[in-house]
């Protein structure tokens, strides 16, 4: 091979090597510049300082719901105090209160649309009515604003999660206790004070009647009244006195909550109707006082209202910060009677250990377990 040819081959090989080296160098520089740019961008992009949480409360006249609000806002304070030290976003609450009655239902619809326009990171709502918020919930779904419901469900649309007391358990505990106080040969003369607009009170009534049937206790529903708030309860109590004026004409009254039930007790007690046994739900301190005094109420299945509100806030924060939550969370309830008064810690908890019920029951052990499902 001649010297010019060898020189040309060597030159071409050197040129090929140089081109490959340049391509590799350019690629490496590109990656390096990209990483530097991304790092600089990240340093100049501020971490989100807070998440905006819209909160729709129902009533501030029903003490149990006030306690739920206290639990929710206490959890928000706890989150904020921890967020400072851990570099996490704090909570900014945007709160609205619907109020009682039909006006409250209509007001809450408008309030939810108002919050949707503000585009918070999440909306936490205690619905005033099962169906009324279906359309605003669908609007929130359309705009990808997650919604957490607590205490009551919303029929329609998609919820990120639903947190409530175990309302069917509450009614069931009342029903089994009532059944234990009567012979199976006696048909109980029963009056119901219900509220068909929200899931919690419907489940309570269903649980109560299921327990009577499961314990083979015959009963006759004499009449049904509707009440969930104090004034409605007072009106129901007056109507009961008018409809059943004779002593002994009623054996048991079941009220779906203390918001209305306490007023029923006051009206009947003031009228001297001490022979009636009343079963209620919520665990209002005034109802606990009635049990202690032997003033009509003999059982009250108590919610742990503070922990319930706290669970709603915790779930809302998890959703707003992209963490997963269970789709359904049931907080246990506690059966307060004269026999169990000393074990009941109050609305703020903590939930007591399991115990054997001091009355006849198909399920003799009470277990305070939170139940979750996806």
SEKOLLO-320068 format. One record per residue (C-alpha): chain; x, y, z; residue number from 1. Coordinates in pm, 1 decimal, always signed. Layout:
N
 ch        X        Y        Z   i
  A        X        Y        Z NUM
...
# end
This chain:
374
 ch        X        Y        Z   i
  A     +0.0     +0.0     +0.0   1
  A   +140.3   +336.4    -97.3   2
  A   +209.4   +606.2   +159.7   3
  A    -60.6   +850.0    +23.9   4
  A   -328.5   +577.6    +52.3   5
  A   -225.0   +489.5   +410.6   6
  A   -236.2   +857.3   +503.6   7
  A   -584.3   +897.4   +356.4   8
  A   -719.6   +591.4   +545.5   9
  A   -568.4   +717.0   +869.9  10
  A   -723.3  +1059.9   +810.6  11
  A  -1069.2   +913.7   +745.7  12
  A  -1049.7   +695.7  +1060.1  13
  A   -949.6   +996.5  +1267.1  14
  A  -1239.1  +1197.3  +1120.2  15
  A  -1493.9   +922.7  +1208.3  16
  A  -1360.9   +903.8  +1566.6  17
  A  -1375.2  +1282.7  +1601.9  18
  A  -1737.3  +1296.6  +1479.7  19
  A  -1845.7  +1026.2  +1731.7  20
  A  -1658.8  +1208.3  +2010.4  21
  A  -1829.6  +1537.4  +1925.4  22
  A  -2173.4  +1374.7  +1921.2  23
  A  -2111.1  +1220.2  +2264.9  24
  A  -1980.4  +1548.2  +2398.7  25
  A  -2284.7  +1738.5  +2269.5  26
  A  -2522.1  +1481.5  +2424.1  27
  A  -2344.8  +1502.8  +2759.8  28
  A  -2355.0  +1881.3  +2754.0  29
  A  -2725.5  +1872.8  +2668.6  30
  A  -2805.3  +1649.5  +2969.6  31
  A  -2592.4  +1863.6  +3197.8  32
  A  -2758.3  +2187.4  +3084.8  33
  A  -3101.5  +2030.5  +3122.0  34
  A  -3029.5  +1923.2  +3479.3  35
  A  -2890.6  +2263.9  +3565.3  36
  A  -3197.6  +2435.6  +3418.5  37
  A  -3439.3  +2208.3  +3600.7  38
  A  -3256.2  +2259.0  +3929.5  39
  A  -3259.7  +2633.9  +3888.4  40
  A  -3632.3  +2623.9  +3801.4  41
  A  -3709.2  +2414.0  +4108.6  42
  A  -3518.1  +2654.0  +4331.4  43
  A  -3705.5  +2951.7  +4190.1  44
  A  -4049.6  +2781.7  +4216.6  45
  A  -4188.5  +2836.4  +4568.2  46
  A  -4329.5  +2538.2  +4759.5  47
  A  -4706.2  +2572.4  +4797.4  48
  A  -4750.5  +2741.5  +5133.3  49
  A  -5111.1  +2638.0  +5198.4  50
  A  -5400.6  +2434.0  +5069.7  51
  A  -5737.3  +2605.8  +5050.3  52
  A  -6007.4  +2393.4  +5212.1  53
  A  -6371.0  +2494.0  +5166.4  54
  A  -6585.6  +2376.0  +5458.6  55
  A  -6966.1  +2369.3  +5456.6  56
  A  -7115.3  +2321.9  +5803.4  57
  A  -7482.3  +2241.7  +5860.1  58
  A  -7607.3  +2373.0  +6195.8  59
  A  -7455.2  +2565.6  +6482.5  60
  A  -7764.0  +2510.4  +6703.7  61
  A  -7725.9  +2130.2  +6727.2  62
  A  -7454.6  +2075.8  +6992.9  63
  A  -7321.6  +1753.9  +6837.0  64
  A  -7256.8  +1933.6  +6511.8  65
  A  -7085.4  +2218.2  +6695.9  66
  A  -6857.0  +1956.7  +6855.0  67
  A  -6782.6  +1812.7  +6509.5  68
  A  -6680.4  +2158.9  +6392.3  69
  A  -6455.9  +2196.5  +6696.7  70
  A  -6292.5  +1861.5  +6618.2  71
  A  -6242.3  +1955.8  +6252.6  72
  A  -6085.9  +2292.2  +6330.4  73
  A  -5869.0  +2147.4  +6609.2  74
  A  -5729.5  +1899.0  +6355.0  75
  A  -5663.6  +2187.8  +6113.1  76
  A  -5468.5  +2364.0  +6389.2  77
  A  -5270.7  +2045.5  +6456.8  78
  A  -5189.0  +2005.5  +6086.8  79
  A  -5072.0  +2367.1  +6068.0  80
  A  -4847.8  +2338.5  +6372.6  81
  A  -4681.3  +2027.3  +6228.2  82
  A  -4661.0  +2167.9  +5874.8  83
  A  -4433.1  +2452.3  +5986.5  84
  A  -4161.0  +2217.1  +6106.0  85
  A  -4193.7  +1963.6  +5823.8  86
  A  -4206.6  +2201.6  +5528.7  87
  A  -4559.3  +2092.9  +5434.3  88
  A  -4845.9  +2313.7  +5317.1  89
  A  -5063.3  +2463.1  +5589.6  90
  A  -5444.3  +2466.3  +5587.1  91
  A  -5649.3  +2773.2  +5497.6  92
  A  -6017.0  +2718.3  +5583.4  93
  A  -6297.2  +2883.6  +5385.5  94
  A  -6602.1  +2820.2  +5606.4  95
  A  -6977.6  +2860.5  +5557.5  96
  A  -7272.2  +2768.3  +5785.4  97
  A  -7601.6  +2667.0  +5622.2  98
  A  -7836.7  +2695.5  +5921.0  99
  A  -8150.2  +2501.4  +6008.3 100
  A  -8467.9  +2402.9  +5823.9 101
  A  -8557.1  +2433.2  +5457.1 102
  A  -8382.6  +2768.5  +5434.4 103
  A  -8063.1  +2600.4  +5549.8 104
  A  -8092.3  +2339.2  +5275.1 105
  A  -8136.3  +2606.2  +5008.5 106
  A  -7860.3  +2822.4  +5155.1 107
  A  -7612.7  +2534.8  +5150.2 108
  A  -7675.9  +2471.0  +4780.2 109
  A  -7583.8  +2834.4  +4706.6 110
  A  -7284.0  +2814.0  +4941.8 111
  A  -7143.7  +2509.0  +4766.1 112
  A  -7167.0  +2678.2  +4426.6 113
  A  -6997.8  +2981.8  +4582.3 114
  A  -6708.6  +2767.6  +4706.2 115
  A  -6679.8  +2593.2  +4369.7 116
  A  -6625.1  +2933.7  +4207.0 117
  A  -6338.0  +2996.6  +4448.8 118
  A  -6177.2  +2668.3  +4325.3 119
  A  -6034.0  +2542.5  +4655.8 120
  A  -5807.4  +2238.1  +4668.9 121
  A  -6084.7  +2037.3  +4837.4 122
  A  -6436.1  +2091.1  +4974.3 123
  A  -6543.2  +1930.6  +5303.4 124
  A  -6919.3  +1932.0  +5353.3 125
  A  -7168.6  +1825.4  +5617.0 126
  A  -7480.0  +1799.0  +5396.8 127
  A  -7815.7  +1932.9  +5514.3 128
  A  -7997.6  +1699.6  +5274.9 129
  A  -7903.5  +1376.5  +5095.7 130
  A  -8022.4  +1484.5  +4751.2 131
  A  -8001.1  +1864.2  +4754.2 132
  A  -7626.5  +1883.4  +4688.4 133
  A  -7618.8  +1628.3  +4405.9 134
  A  -7596.9  +1889.2  +4129.6 135
  A  -7328.7  +2106.4  +4291.5 136
  A  -7132.9  +1786.8  +4365.4 137
  A  -7146.2  +1693.8  +3996.5 138
  A  -7026.5  +2046.4  +3911.3 139
  A  -6732.7  +2003.2  +4148.2 140
  A  -6659.0  +1667.2  +3983.6 141
  A  -6662.9  +1834.1  +3641.0 142
  A  -6405.0  +2089.9  +3757.1 143
  A  -6192.3  +1822.2  +3930.7 144
  A  -6246.8  +1971.1  +4277.0 145
  A  -6249.4  +1677.8  +4522.0 146
  A  -6533.3  +1666.5  +4776.5 147
  A  -6526.1  +1501.1  +5120.2 148
  A  -6860.9  +1448.8  +5296.1 149
  A  -6894.2  +1384.3  +5667.3 150
  A  -7186.8  +1294.9  +5893.8 151
  A  -7426.6  +1271.5  +5595.9 152
  A  -7396.3  +1129.8  +5244.2 153
  A  -7473.2  +1297.2  +4909.4 154
  A  -7685.6  +1091.5  +4671.3 155
  A  -7540.8  +1165.6  +4328.8 156
  A  -7198.1  +1258.7  +4197.3 157
  A  -6866.2  +1122.8  +4323.4 158
  A  -6717.3  +1174.2  +4668.3 159
  A  -6346.0  +1142.9  +4742.5 160
  A  -6444.0   +987.3  +5077.0 161
  A  -6733.6   +973.9  +5323.3 162
  A  -6680.6   +982.5  +5700.8 163
  A  -6963.3   +924.8  +5946.0 164
  A  -7055.5   +769.3  +6277.7 165
  A  -7176.3   +411.9  +6256.5 166
  A  -7536.4   +528.7  +6251.5 167
  A  -7691.8   +189.6  +6193.2 168
  A  -7498.9    +60.1  +6494.3 169
  A  -7636.3   +353.9  +6697.1 170
  A  -7995.7   +269.3  +6616.0 171
  A  -7932.2   -101.6  +6664.0 172
  A  -7787.5    -50.7  +7013.3 173
  A  -8096.7   +147.0  +7110.7 174
  A  -8327.9   -117.8  +6968.8 175
  A  -8160.8   -412.7  +7141.4 176
  A  -8161.9   -228.0  +7473.7 177
  A  -8531.8   -142.8  +7440.0 178
  A  -8607.4   -505.6  +7352.8 179
  A  -8424.3   -620.2  +7666.1 180
  A  -8659.8   -411.8  +7883.8 181
  A  -8982.5   -575.9  +7761.6 182
  A  -9120.0   -928.0  +7750.5 183
  A  -9140.9  -1080.1  +7403.2 184
  A  -9511.4  -1139.0  +7467.6 185
  A  -9574.1   -764.4  +7495.3 186
  A  -9630.9   -555.5  +7184.2 187
  A  -9453.6   -225.0  +7238.5 188
  A  -9660.2    +85.9  +7169.6 189
  A  -9399.5   +287.5  +6980.2 190
  A  -9376.5   +649.4  +6862.1 191
  A  -9100.9   +754.0  +6619.3 192
  A  -8946.7  +1099.4  +6587.2 193
  A  -8750.3  +1074.5  +6263.8 194
  A  -8591.5  +1288.5  +5991.8 195
  A  -8595.5  +1135.9  +5641.9 196
  A  -8378.9  +1396.3  +5463.4 197
  A  -8029.4  +1274.6  +5555.5 198
  A  -7862.4   +934.9  +5544.0 199
  A  -7752.8   +928.8  +5908.4 200
  A  -8100.9   +957.8  +6057.4 201
  A  -8248.0   +711.0  +5807.6 202
  A  -7979.8   +455.3  +5900.8 203
  A  -8045.2   +512.3  +6271.9 204
  A  -8413.6   +438.1  +6234.1 205
  A  -8344.8   +131.3  +6019.3 206
  A  -8097.2     +0.2  +6276.9 207
  A  -8345.3    +52.8  +6561.3 208
  A  -8626.6   -138.8  +6389.2 209
  A  -8386.3   -412.1  +6273.4 210
  A  -8281.1   -471.9  +6633.8 211
  A  -8640.5   -505.7  +6752.5 212
  A  -8705.7   -764.2  +6481.0 213
  A  -8377.7   -949.5  +6543.8 214
  A  -8465.8   -979.3  +6913.8 215
  A  -8819.8  -1100.6  +6837.9 216
  A  -8975.5   -798.4  +7004.8 217
  A  -9323.0   -720.9  +6867.1 218
  A  -9409.1   -352.9  +6827.7 219
  A  -9672.7   -122.5  +6681.5 220
  A  -9580.8   +219.5  +6543.4 221
  A  -9857.8   +443.8  +6672.2 222
  A  -9745.1   +755.4  +6487.0 223
  A  -9439.1   +917.2  +6328.7 224
  A  -9325.2  +1278.3  +6372.4 225
  A  -9041.1  +1467.7  +6203.3 226
  A  -8784.6  +1660.3  +6406.7 227
  A  -8408.6  +1704.4  +6413.3 228
  A  -8367.8  +2055.6  +6557.7 229
  A  -8475.9  +2196.4  +6896.3 230
  A  -8784.8  +2388.3  +6783.7 231
  A  -8900.3  +2097.8  +6566.2 232
  A  -8858.1  +1872.1  +6870.2 233
  A  -9066.3  +2103.7  +7086.3 234
  A  -9343.9  +2103.7  +6828.2 235
  A  -9325.6  +1724.2  +6803.0 236
  A  -9348.0  +1694.2  +7183.0 237
  A  -9656.9  +1914.1  +7194.6 238
  A  -9816.2  +1712.5  +6913.1 239
  A  -9742.7  +1384.8  +7096.7 240
  A  -9915.2  +1518.0  +7410.0 241
  A -10215.1  +1622.7  +7204.9 242
  A -10238.6  +1292.8  +7013.2 243
  A -10172.7  +1066.4  +7315.3 244
  A -10296.0  +1249.8  +7626.6 245
  A -10355.2   +940.7  +7840.5 246
  A -10081.6   +802.0  +8065.6 247
  A  -9976.8   +456.1  +7945.3 248
  A -10085.2   +518.4  +7585.2 249
  A  -9717.7   +512.5  +7473.7 250
  A  -9447.9   +270.0  +7589.2 251
  A  -9142.4   +394.2  +7396.1 252
  A  -9040.6   +698.9  +7194.9 253
  A  -8739.4   +670.7  +6966.3 254
  A  -8583.7  +1000.2  +6854.8 255
  A  -8319.3   +995.9  +6581.9 256
  A  -8105.5  +1265.1  +6746.2 257
  A  -8070.5  +1476.2  +7057.4 258
  A  -8110.9  +1795.9  +6857.1 259
  A  -8484.3  +1730.4  +6845.3 260
  A  -8507.1  +1459.0  +7110.6 261
  A  -8404.7  +1676.3  +7406.8 262
  A  -8692.5  +1913.8  +7338.8 263
  A  -8931.0  +1616.9  +7321.4 264
  A  -8806.6  +1506.7  +7664.3 265
  A  -8850.7  +1856.3  +7808.4 266
  A  -9210.9  +1886.9  +7687.4 267
  A  -9313.3  +1541.3  +7808.7 268
  A  -9132.5  +1566.0  +8143.1 269
  A  -9287.3  +1905.4  +8213.4 270
  A  -9627.3  +1747.4  +8146.1 271
  A  -9557.3  +1469.8  +8398.6 272
  A  -9536.0  +1184.5  +8146.1 273
  A  -9275.2   +994.0  +8345.3 274
  A  -9400.9   +652.3  +8236.6 275
  A  -9259.7   +680.4  +7882.3 276
  A  -8922.0   +526.5  +7797.8 277
  A  -8721.0   +736.0  +7550.2 278
  A  -8426.1   +619.1  +7339.9 279
  A  -8214.2   +872.5  +7153.7 280
  A  -7885.2   +917.9  +6968.5 281
  A  -7592.5  +1164.5  +6982.4 282
  A  -7467.6  +1169.4  +7343.2 283
  A  -7547.9  +1532.0  +7415.7 284
  A  -7436.9  +1615.4  +7774.2 285
  A  -7793.6  +1721.1  +7854.9 286
  A  -7917.3  +1378.1  +7746.1 287
  A  -7650.3  +1213.2  +7961.4 288
  A  -7783.6  +1422.7  +8249.1 289
  A  -8135.6  +1296.4  +8180.9 290
  A  -8012.9   +936.3  +8198.4 291
  A  -7842.8  +1005.0  +8532.4 292
  A  -8159.4  +1166.0  +8668.6 293
  A  -8394.8   +896.3  +8533.6 294
  A  -8574.0  +1163.3  +8330.0 295
  A  -8742.4   +962.3  +8048.3 296
  A  -8422.5   +889.9  +7850.3 297
  A  -8286.5   +543.1  +7928.9 298
  A  -8037.3   +496.5  +7645.1 299
  A  -7850.2   +734.4  +7420.2 300
  A  -7608.3   +599.7  +7160.2 301
  A  -7334.8   +862.3  +7166.1 302
  A  -7125.2   +978.3  +6875.4 303
  A  -6759.2  +1066.7  +6915.9 304
  A  -6822.7  +1402.3  +6752.0 305
  A  -6479.3  +1557.2  +6794.3 306
  A  -6292.2  +1260.2  +6643.9 307
  A  -6546.9  +1248.2  +6360.2 308
  A  -6478.3  +1610.8  +6264.1 309
  A  -6105.7  +1548.7  +6300.7 310
  A  -6121.1  +1249.1  +6065.5 311
  A  -6299.9  +1464.4  +5806.5 312
  A  -6027.9  +1731.6  +5820.3 313
  A  -5750.4  +1473.8  +5807.2 314
  A  -5907.9  +1306.3  +5503.3 315
  A  -5960.3  +1642.0  +5332.2 316
  A  -5595.0  +1736.4  +5384.6 317
  A  -5478.8  +1401.2  +5249.9 318
  A  -5694.0  +1444.4  +4939.5 319
  A  -5575.9  +1803.9  +4886.1 320
  A  -5210.5  +1697.5  +4907.0 321
  A  -5247.0  +1400.7  +4672.6 322
  A  -5249.5  +1118.7  +4925.0 323
  A  -5487.8   +824.0  +4914.7 324
  A  -5779.3   +782.8  +5156.7 325
  A  -6034.4   +510.6  +5225.7 326
  A  -6364.6   +563.1  +5046.3 327
  A  -6579.8   +504.0  +5355.5 328
  A  -6488.3   +555.2  +5722.4 329
  A  -6726.6   +457.5  +6005.0 330
  A  -6652.2   +594.7  +6353.5 331
  A  -6802.4   +379.8  +6634.6 332
  A  -7077.1   +493.2  +6874.9 333
  A  -7118.3   +422.6  +7246.8 334
  A  -7439.6   +303.5  +7422.3 335
  A  -7491.4   +524.4  +7729.9 336
  A  -7721.4   +375.6  +7994.9 337
  A  -7720.2   +393.5  +8375.0 338
  A  -7504.8    +79.4  +8369.1 339
  A  -7240.8   +218.5  +8129.0 340
  A  -7225.4   +585.6  +8233.6 341
  A  -6890.8   +548.6  +8407.1 342
  A  -6727.4   +409.5  +8091.3 343
  A  -6840.1   +691.8  +7861.7 344
  A  -6559.0   +950.7  +7807.2 345
  A  -6766.6  +1219.2  +7632.7 346
  A  -6788.9  +1353.9  +7278.7 347
  A  -6415.3  +1412.7  +7245.9 348
  A  -6323.4  +1051.5  +7328.4 349
  A  -6105.6   +853.9  +7341.0 350
  A  -6297.8   +546.9  +7227.4 351
  A  -6316.3   +298.3  +7520.4 352
  A  -6202.3    -62.7  +7518.3 353
  A  -6445.2   -344.2  +7432.9 354
  A  -6682.5   -456.3  +7710.3 355
  A  -6970.1   -698.5  +7774.5 356
  A  -7308.5   -527.3  +7757.7 357
  A  -7497.3   -541.7  +8088.6 358
  A  -7824.1   -629.6  +7911.4 359
  A  -7945.2   -921.8  +7703.9 360
  A  -7828.7   -890.8  +7341.3 361
  A  -7766.6  -1117.0  +7043.9 362
  A  -7421.5   -955.1  +7017.8 363
  A  -7313.2   -937.0  +7383.5 364
  A  -6975.8   -760.2  +7328.0 365
  A  -6950.5   -391.5  +7235.6 366
  A  -6642.8   -318.9  +7024.0 367
  A  -6535.8    +36.5  +6946.9 368
  A  -6373.1    -23.4  +6610.7 369
  A  -6340.1   +223.5  +6325.5 370
  A  -6443.9    +46.3  +6007.2 371
  A  -6300.0   +145.2  +5667.6 372
  A  -6362.9    +28.3  +5311.9 373
  A  -6245.5   +121.9  +4964.8 374
# end
